[in-house]
């Protein structure tokens, strides 16, 4: 099949992950959409990823205190957006989820983790497990994260597939660093049987840029929507590859306006994040 025809077909139908369901970012009519409510447990992490927004938040003193952030009628709750929640202990995370389940009976619970710690004891408590992994081998993993825990992450992904939840592996696209790695990883994930491979373009903070460029990060290519979608397309040959919902809805609008599909090559995204990250949702309560 002709590559361009197949690629264009994929781009027109590419999906967003289960995690994005109910997110305000799917509605272009909302001027400043907010993420799902989240319960933040800790800002600590056992990794030191070169692009990490949570690390930038700590540097800029904008990291959140523990507790629940967002409205009190949630359809989905993320555990959590900052730090590695499982460092607080699996039992502690389970207790927090149980309390949230009692208070918000119908809310979906999404665990966001770097996958270095076994969380299978949470089986039956979470609806989605989002595990972060950007590469397919231990050497490059250590370069990006500063850690030797690649094998642990892969093992925990394999264990998660047997849990009663949706398993999403979330990867950050770092052009010049992990282009080929993402495709190799997708092949591994397809063999393991994960539900979806959620691939995000990198938002770059000035505090991270120098370290990224030392690793041959290509800033210009990071702004190319076409290059990013090509990587997602290549990954989709092996596993269901998806993109952020907020990008999906904007992409659909862009495609409607293009006279020729190849004009997508000229569409640029703002890769540099100008402001330090911070939660734009109100703190409501903490679970003792």
C-alpha positions as CSV (number, residue, x, y, z in Angstrom):
1,X,0.0,0.0,0.0
2,X,1.2,3.5,-0.8
3,X,2.9,5.0,2.3
4,X,1.3,8.5,2.0
5,X,-2.2,7.1,1.5
6,X,-1.8,4.7,4.5
7,X,-0.3,7.5,6.6
8,X,-3.0,10.0,5.7
9,X,-5.7,7.4,6.6
10,X,-4.1,6.7,9.9
11,X,-3.7,10.4,10.8
12,X,-7.4,11.0,10.0
13,X,-8.5,8.2,12.3
14,X,-5.9,8.2,15.1
15,X,-7.5,7.9,18.5
16,X,-6.8,9.3,21.9
17,X,-6.2,7.2,25.0
18,X,-8.8,6.0,27.5
19,X,-7.2,8.4,30.0
20,X,-8.4,11.4,28.0
21,X,-12.1,10.4,28.1
22,X,-14.0,13.1,30.1
23,X,-11.1,15.5,29.9
24,X,-11.9,19.2,29.2
25,X,-9.2,19.3,26.5
26,X,-11.5,17.4,24.2
27,X,-13.8,20.5,24.0
28,X,-12.4,23.3,21.9
29,X,-15.1,25.5,23.3
30,X,-13.5,25.6,26.7
31,X,-11.0,28.4,26.6
32,X,-8.7,27.2,29.4
33,X,-9.3,23.5,29.8
34,X,-8.2,21.8,32.9
35,X,-6.8,18.3,33.5
36,X,-8.9,15.7,35.3
37,X,-9.0,16.1,39.1
38,X,-6.0,14.5,40.8
39,X,-4.9,13.3,44.1
40,X,-1.3,14.3,44.7
41,X,0.5,12.0,47.1
42,X,4.2,13.0,46.9
43,X,6.5,15.1,44.8
44,X,9.4,12.7,45.4
45,X,10.6,10.4,42.6
46,X,13.2,7.7,42.3
47,X,14.0,8.7,38.8
48,X,15.6,11.9,37.4
49,X,14.2,12.2,33.8
50,X,15.9,14.9,31.8
51,X,12.6,16.4,30.6
52,X,10.5,16.0,33.8
53,X,7.9,18.8,34.5
54,X,7.6,17.7,38.1
55,X,11.3,18.3,38.6
56,X,10.9,21.8,37.1
57,X,8.0,22.5,39.4
58,X,10.1,21.6,42.4
59,X,12.9,23.9,41.2
60,X,10.3,26.8,40.7
61,X,8.5,26.0,44.0
62,X,5.3,25.4,42.2
63,X,4.9,21.7,43.1
64,X,1.7,20.9,44.8
65,X,1.1,19.9,48.5
66,X,-0.5,16.5,49.1
67,X,-4.3,16.3,48.6
68,X,-7.2,16.3,46.2
69,X,-7.3,19.0,43.4
70,X,-10.4,19.7,41.3
71,X,-14.1,19.7,41.4
72,X,-16.1,17.5,43.7
73,X,-18.1,15.8,41.0
74,X,-15.3,14.0,39.1
75,X,-15.7,11.6,36.3
76,X,-12.1,10.6,36.5
77,X,-9.3,11.1,39.1
78,X,-5.6,10.7,38.4
79,X,-3.2,9.3,41.0
80,X,-1.1,11.4,40.6
81,X,0.4,14.0,38.3
82,X,3.5,14.9,40.3
83,X,6.2,12.6,41.7
84,X,6.0,8.8,42.0
85,X,2.9,8.0,44.1
86,X,4.0,4.4,44.9
87,X,7.0,5.7,46.9
88,X,4.5,6.4,49.6
89,X,3.9,2.6,49.7
90,X,1.4,0.5,47.9
91,X,-0.7,0.1,51.0
92,X,-0.9,3.9,51.4
93,X,-1.9,4.3,47.8
94,X,-4.6,1.6,48.2
95,X,-6.0,3.4,51.3
96,X,-6.2,6.7,49.4
97,X,-8.0,5.1,46.5
98,X,-10.4,3.3,48.8
99,X,-11.4,6.6,50.4
100,X,-11.8,8.2,47.0
101,X,-14.0,5.3,45.9
102,X,-16.2,5.8,48.9
103,X,-16.6,9.5,48.3
104,X,-16.7,9.4,44.5
105,X,-18.3,6.1,43.7
106,X,-18.7,6.5,40.0
107,X,-15.3,8.1,39.2
108,X,-12.7,6.4,37.1
109,X,-9.3,6.0,38.9
110,X,-6.2,6.3,36.8
111,X,-2.9,5.4,38.3
112,X,0.1,7.3,36.8
113,X,3.4,5.7,37.7
114,X,6.9,5.3,36.4
115,X,6.5,1.6,36.7
116,X,9.6,0.9,38.9
117,X,7.5,-0.4,41.8
118,X,5.2,-3.5,41.6
119,X,1.6,-2.3,42.0
120,X,-0.3,-5.5,41.3
121,X,-1.8,-5.3,44.8
122,X,-3.9,-2.5,43.5
123,X,-5.8,-4.9,41.3
124,X,-9.5,-4.2,41.5
125,X,-8.9,-0.7,42.8
126,X,-7.7,1.1,39.6
127,X,-9.3,1.4,36.2
128,X,-6.3,2.5,34.2
129,X,-2.6,1.9,34.8
130,X,-0.5,4.5,32.9
131,X,3.1,3.4,33.0
132,X,5.9,5.7,31.8
133,X,8.6,4.2,29.5
134,X,10.3,6.0,26.6
135,X,12.8,3.5,25.3
136,X,13.4,-0.2,24.6
137,X,16.7,-0.9,26.3
138,X,18.4,-0.4,29.6
139,X,21.4,1.7,28.4
140,X,19.3,4.5,26.9
141,X,16.8,4.3,29.8
142,X,19.6,5.1,32.2
143,X,20.7,8.0,30.0
144,X,17.3,9.5,30.2
145,X,16.2,8.7,33.7
146,X,19.6,8.3,35.6
147,X,18.4,4.9,36.8
148,X,19.1,1.2,36.1
149,X,15.4,0.2,36.6
150,X,14.5,-0.6,33.0
151,X,14.1,-4.3,33.6
152,X,11.9,-3.6,36.7
153,X,9.6,-1.4,34.6
154,X,9.3,-4.0,31.8
155,X,8.6,-6.7,34.3
156,X,5.9,-4.6,36.0
157,X,4.3,-3.9,32.6
158,X,4.1,-7.6,32.0
159,X,2.5,-8.1,35.4
160,X,0.0,-5.3,34.9
161,X,-1.4,-6.9,31.7
162,X,-2.8,-9.7,34.0
163,X,-4.6,-7.1,36.1
164,X,-8.3,-6.2,35.7
165,X,-7.6,-2.7,34.3
166,X,-6.6,-1.0,31.1
167,X,-2.9,-0.9,30.7
168,X,-1.4,2.1,28.9
169,X,2.3,2.7,28.4
170,X,3.0,6.4,28.1
171,X,6.0,7.6,26.1
172,X,7.4,11.0,25.5
173,X,8.7,11.6,22.0
174,X,12.2,13.0,22.1
175,X,13.4,13.5,18.5
176,X,17.1,12.8,18.0
177,X,17.1,10.7,21.1
178,X,14.4,8.0,21.0
179,X,12.9,8.0,17.4
180,X,13.9,4.4,16.7
181,X,13.6,3.4,20.3
182,X,9.9,4.2,20.4
183,X,9.2,1.9,17.4
184,X,11.3,-0.9,19.0
185,X,9.4,-0.3,22.3
186,X,6.1,-0.5,20.4
187,X,7.0,-3.9,19.1
188,X,7.8,-5.1,22.6
189,X,4.6,-3.7,24.0
190,X,2.6,-5.4,21.2
191,X,4.2,-8.8,22.2
192,X,3.4,-8.2,25.9
193,X,-0.2,-7.3,25.1
194,X,-0.7,-3.8,26.5
195,X,-3.9,-2.1,25.6
196,X,-2.4,1.1,24.1
197,X,0.8,3.0,23.6
198,X,0.2,6.7,24.5
199,X,2.8,8.8,22.7
200,X,3.2,12.4,23.7
201,X,5.4,15.1,22.1
202,X,7.8,16.7,24.6
203,X,7.0,20.0,26.2
204,X,10.4,21.5,26.9
205,X,11.1,23.8,29.9
206,X,14.2,26.0,29.8
207,X,15.5,24.3,32.9
208,X,15.7,21.0,30.9
209,X,16.7,22.2,27.5
210,X,20.5,22.2,28.0
211,X,20.5,18.6,29.4
212,X,18.3,17.5,26.5
213,X,20.6,19.1,23.9
214,X,23.6,17.3,25.4
215,X,21.7,14.1,24.3
216,X,21.3,15.3,20.7
217,X,17.7,16.4,21.2
218,X,16.4,18.0,18.0
219,X,14.4,21.1,19.1
220,X,13.4,22.0,15.5
221,X,12.0,18.6,14.8
222,X,10.2,18.6,18.2
223,X,8.0,21.3,16.8
224,X,7.0,19.3,13.7
225,X,3.5,17.8,14.0
226,X,4.2,15.8,10.9
227,X,7.4,14.1,12.3
228,X,5.6,13.3,15.6
229,X,2.6,11.7,13.8
230,X,5.0,9.6,11.6
231,X,6.5,8.1,14.7
232,X,3.0,7.3,16.1
233,X,2.1,5.8,12.8
234,X,5.2,3.5,12.8
235,X,4.4,2.4,16.3
236,X,0.9,1.6,15.4
237,X,2.1,-1.3,13.2
238,X,2.8,-3.2,16.4
239,X,0.4,-1.9,19.1
240,X,-2.5,0.5,19.2
241,X,-0.8,3.9,19.3
242,X,-2.7,6.9,20.5
243,X,-2.1,10.7,20.9
244,X,-3.3,13.2,23.6
245,X,-6.9,14.1,23.2
246,X,-6.2,17.8,23.2
247,X,-3.9,17.3,20.2
248,X,-6.4,15.0,18.5
249,X,-9.2,17.6,18.5
250,X,-6.8,20.3,17.2
251,X,-5.4,18.0,14.5
252,X,-8.9,17.3,13.3
253,X,-9.6,21.0,12.9
254,X,-6.2,21.5,11.1
255,X,-7.0,18.6,8.6
256,X,-10.3,20.3,7.7
257,X,-8.5,23.4,6.7
258,X,-5.6,21.9,4.7
259,X,-6.0,21.9,0.9
260,X,-3.3,19.2,0.6
261,X,-2.5,16.7,3.3
262,X,1.3,17.2,2.7
263,X,0.8,20.8,3.9
264,X,0.8,19.2,7.4
265,X,4.6,19.2,7.1
266,X,4.5,23.0,7.6
267,X,2.4,23.0,10.7
268,X,4.4,23.7,13.8
269,X,3.6,23.2,17.5
270,X,5.0,25.3,20.3
271,X,7.5,22.9,21.9
272,X,8.9,25.4,24.5
273,X,6.8,25.7,27.6
274,X,7.1,29.3,28.8
275,X,5.8,29.0,32.3
276,X,6.7,26.6,35.1
277,X,4.0,24.0,35.6
278,X,1.5,24.3,38.4
279,X,-1.9,22.9,39.1
280,X,-4.7,25.1,37.8
281,X,-7.3,23.4,40.0
282,X,-8.3,24.2,43.6
283,X,-7.0,22.1,46.5
284,X,-10.0,20.6,48.4
285,X,-8.9,18.1,51.0
286,X,-6.3,15.6,52.2
287,X,-6.7,12.0,53.3
288,X,-5.1,11.2,56.6
